[in-house]
Amino acid sequence: MDMGSEFHLNQEILFEILSRATLETLDTFKVVSKESKELVEESWFIRNYAEKTKNFIGYIVEKLEPHRCSYTFVSINPSLGVPGISMECFCGMTILASSEQGILCCRKYEDRSHHYYVCKPSTRQCVELPTPRGRAIFPNWFGLTVLKSNPLQYKIIRLSRQSGKTGFICQIFDSKFWTWRQSENIIMEGCSVFSFQPSVCIGGILYLLTDRKTVWAFDSATETHSEFLGPITTTEDNRSCCCEAIVEYNGKLGFTSVYKWEELRLWVLEDYRWEIKKVVEIDKKNRRLIGCSLADMALMIGYGHQVSGSYSHQTIFPFRSDWEPVDLEDGCMLGGLEEMFTS
C-alpha cells in the first residue's frame, strides 16, 4: 500500500469515528489542529454527522404573533427524519440566548413579574433561575456561555439600560454559585445602543452588534469589554449594505451584510482584521442563496429568509444538542461548594 492510499484510508477511518462521536468529543477534536477544525466545520461533514448521530443541528426560529412568540426547530437537513423538538415547554416564554451545548436562557412573565429559566429542549429540562436584583429598564440584552461541560458550568450576562443615563447595567449569573451579581457598569462610546439580534459567544467572549455597525465584546473570564469597528466603514458601503448581522463562522467571529439585495457578503475576523471570506448571490425570486444549503450556518443566519421562510422580522438562534440529560442546577452548585471548601 503506497503512502497516498494509506493517507486516504486513514482519512476514511477518521471520518467514520468522528461522524459517530459525541458533540463534546467533536469540540475537543477541533482544537487538535487547523486541519481537524476545518474538517468538522465543513457543511458536508455536519450533514453526515447529523444523519448518523441523530443529534439536533439546525436553528430555532422565533415567529412573532399577536401578544406572544412561538418557536419552531428547523433542521439543517429536513429529510433526515430526526424527531422534532417539542416546544411545549416554551409556552409563554421568550428565548433570550442560546449556546452550542443545546442550553437556552429564557424569560417568562407571570404573577406580575419576570421569571428567568435555563432549559435544554431536547431533554425537556427546565430550571428556574434566581431573579436578578434591581429593576431593569427594557429592552435587555443577554449572552450565555458554557465554561465547562463536566461538571456543567455556565454564565449568563444581562445588560440593561440605566434610568436616565446612557450606560448599561451589567449583571452576571454564575451557575457555580447560583446567584446574580453586578459587574462594572458599561459606558458605550458615542452613546451606542445594541441591535435587536441575539448575541454571539465564542471562546467565552460575548459579542453584540451596535446601531453604529461596530462590535462590542465582553470577556466573561476577565469581565472586561471593548468596542471595535465592523468591516463596513465607508459611506458608500453604508448606503449599499443592509441587514447586518454577527455570526459564528468556523469558531471565529463573522459579519454578514446584504449588498444591494443582490448578494450576501461574509467577513471573518482574522488576527484582529476583517477578511472577506464569501460572496454569495441572492436568488430574489425564490428568496434563496445560490449554492448554499441549511448546513451553511453563518450564511443562513445572515440571510435569514431561507431558514424562516418569511420576510417578516424573526429571530434565528443557531442550535445543536444531543439527547443526554444534564444537571442544570445541583451539579453546578456542588462544583461551587467544593471549590469554596477546598480553597
N, C-alpha and C positions, 0 to 999 in steps of 0.2 A: 504493500500500500504506500503510495507516494505521499509527500507532505500535504499537497493540496487536498487529496481525498481525505486524509486524516483530519485536517482542519475543518473540512465540510461536515464530516461525521461528528466531530466534537461540537460544532455549532448546532447540529440537529439534536444531539443529546441534551445540550444546554437549553435549547428551546423547549423540549419536552418537559424537562424538570421545572423550568420557570413557569410554563403555562399551567402547571398544577400547584404552584406554590401559594402560600398564604399572602395576603396583602402586606403583612409585616415583613415577611421574607423578601418580597419584591422590593420594598422600600430600602431594606438593608443592602440588597444587591446593587441598587442604584449608585451607592457611594463607593463601590469597589473600583470602578474605572470609568473613564469618559465613554468608552465603547459600550460597557454594560448599561450605563444610564441611557444612552441613545437607543439601545435595543428595546428596553422596556417602555420607552416613551413613544415608540413608533405606533401609529394608528392601527396598522395591520396586526401588530402583536397584541394591542389592547383588545381588538375584536376577538382574536383567537383565545386570549386569556379569559374574557368574559364568557365565551361559549363553553370552554372546558370546565371552568370552576363554578359557573352559575352564580358568581358574585354579582352584586349590583354595581354597574358602572354606567353613569349617564348624568341626568340632570333632574332636579326638582324644579318645576315651573310653577310660579305663582300666578294665578289668574284673579284679576280684580273683579269682584262682583259687588252689587249694591250692599253696603253695610257689612261686607265680610270678604275674606280671602279664601280661596280654595287652592289646593295643590295637587299636581299630577307628576308622577315619575315617568320620565322618558328615557328609555334605554338607548345606548349607542347603537344597538342593533336590535330593532323591534322583532326581528324574525327568530331570535334566539329561543323564545319560549320560556324565558325566565319569569317565574311568578312575580306579579307586580307587588309593590309595597303598599300595604294598607295605610291610607292616610286618615283613618277614622280618629286616631289619637290626636290629630291636629285640628279637630273641630273647634272653631273659635280661637285658634292660635295664629300667631304671626311668626314666621321664621325670621330670625334676626341675623344668624351667621351659621356657616357650615364648616366642616373640616374634612380632610381626606380620609379620616378614620371612620366615617359614617355617623358622626355625632353632630347634633344640631343644638343651637341655642334658640329658644322660643319664648314668646311672651303671650299672656292671655289676660284679658280684662274681665274680672268677675268680682262680685262683692264690693264694687266701687273702688277697686284698686287693681294695679297691675301685678301679676304674678309671673315669675320667671322660671323656666324649666330647661333641663338638658335632656335630650332624647336620643335614642338610637332606633330609628323607624323600622329597620329590618328585623329587629327582635321585639318590637313593640315595648321597649323600655322607656320610661319617662319618670324623672325625679324632679321635684320642685326644689328650687334654689332659695336661699335666704333673700329677703327683699333688700335691695340697695338702700343705704341711708340717704336721707335728704330728698327734697322734691326736685325732680328733674324737669327741665323745660324741653318739650318735644319740638322737633324730632331728636331721636337718639341715634348714635352710630355704634355698631358692635363688631367685635372681632373675636374669633375662637381659635385658639392654637393648642394642639395636643403636644405636651412636652415629653411624655413617656407613655408607653402602652402597657407595660407590666412592671410594677403596678400602674394603673392608669392615673395620669395627672394632666390636667388641662387648666388653662387660664382663659378667662373671658374679660375683654376690655370694653367698657362702656364710656362713650363720650357724650356729654350733654351740654347744651348752651348754658351759660351763666346769666342769671337775670340781670338785665340792664348793662351787660358787659359784652365785649367782643370775643372773649376767650371761651374755652371749653373746660368743663369739669371732667377729670379722668378718674374713673373708678375701676378697680381690678378685682376680679374674683379668682381665688386660687383654690382648686379642689382639694389640695393637700391639707389646707387649714379650714376649708368650708366656710369662708367668710369673705365679705367685700371689704376693701379698704380704699381710701382715697389717695391717689398719687398726686404728683405736682400738676397744677393746672396748666392747660395748654394755651399758649398765646400764638395765634396764627399770624404769618406775615401778610401784610396788605389786607387784613380783615377777611381772609378767605373763609369760605364755608365748604363743607364736604358735599359731593354729589350724592344723589339718591340711588346708589347701587351698592351691592354687597362688597364687603372688604375682601382683600386677598391676603392670605397668610402663607409665608414661605420661610422655612427655617426659623420659626419663632418671631418673625418680623411681620407686623401688621401694616398693610398698605391701604390707603384711601385716596381716591381721586378728588381734587378740589374743583371749584367752579372756575378757576383760572387755568385749568388743564395742567396744573402741577401735581406732583405726587407727594403725599405725606406719609412718612414711615415712622413706626413706633416699635422699638426693640423691647419685647416682653421680658427679656432677661435683665437688661440694664435699666429698663424703664426710661429710656431717653428717646427723643424724637428729632426728626429733621424733615425738611421740605426741599424738593428739588424739581427742576424743570422736566416736563414731558418732552417727547420728540417733536411736537408741533409748536414751533417757536416763531415762524414768520407770519406776517399779516396775511399774505396770500394764502398760505396753508390754512390759517384760521377761517378764512372766508369759504374755502372749498371743502373743509372737513366737517364732519358732524358725527354724532353718536359715539363719542369717545368712551372707551372702557379700559380698565386694567384687568389683566388676566394672569393666570399661572401658565407658563409655557416651558415644558421640559425642566421643571424645577427652578425656573427663573421668572423674573417679573416681565410680563409682556404688556404692550399698549396697543390697542386696536382703534382704528378710525375708518369711517366710511368716507371715501373721496368722491365727491360729485355724484353720489349714488351709482357710480359705475364700477367701483372696486373697493375691496376691503384691504387695508394695509395693516401689517403686524410688525411692530418693532419689539426688540428684546434688549433688556439692559445687560450689557456685557462689559465687565470691568469699568463700571460707572459711566458707560457711554451707551447711548441708544443706537442700535444697529437694525436696519430694515431686514427682516427675515423672509417675509412672504407678501406677495401682492396677488390677490385672488379676484377674478372678475365676478360681477354680480349679474345673474340672470334675472332681470327685473320682472319679466313676465311670469316666471314660475317662482319668484322670490327665493332663489337658491344661490349658494355659492358654487360656481362651476368647478367640478372636480373635487369637491370636498364632501366627506361623509360625517355622520354624527360623532364618529370617533376622533375627529379633529377638534378636541375640546376647546382650545383657546379661540379658534376661528368661529366656532358655533356660538360661543358666549358673546364674542364681539359683534356678531351679526344678529343673533337672537331670533330672527323670524323663522329660520329653518328648524329651530328647536320648538318654539312655541306655536308656530303655525298662524301667527297673528301679527298685525302691525301695531296693535294697541300696546300700551306700556305694561310690560310684565317683567318681574324679576326672575332671573335664572340662577340657580345655585348648582355648581358642579357637585356631583355626589358619587361616592363609591363606598361600598360596605360589604362585609361578609355576613354570615349567618350566626356568628358566635356571640352569645350574650356577654356583656361586660359589667363590671361592678362600677356603676356610675357614682356611687356615694360612699359606701362603707370602706371599700378598698383604698379609695383616695384619702380619706381621713385617717385610716390606720397607718398609711405611709407617713403622714404628717406627724402623728403622735409618736411613732417610732423615732423619727428624726429629732423631735423635741427632747425625748428621754435619753437619747444617745449622744446628743451634742453637749 
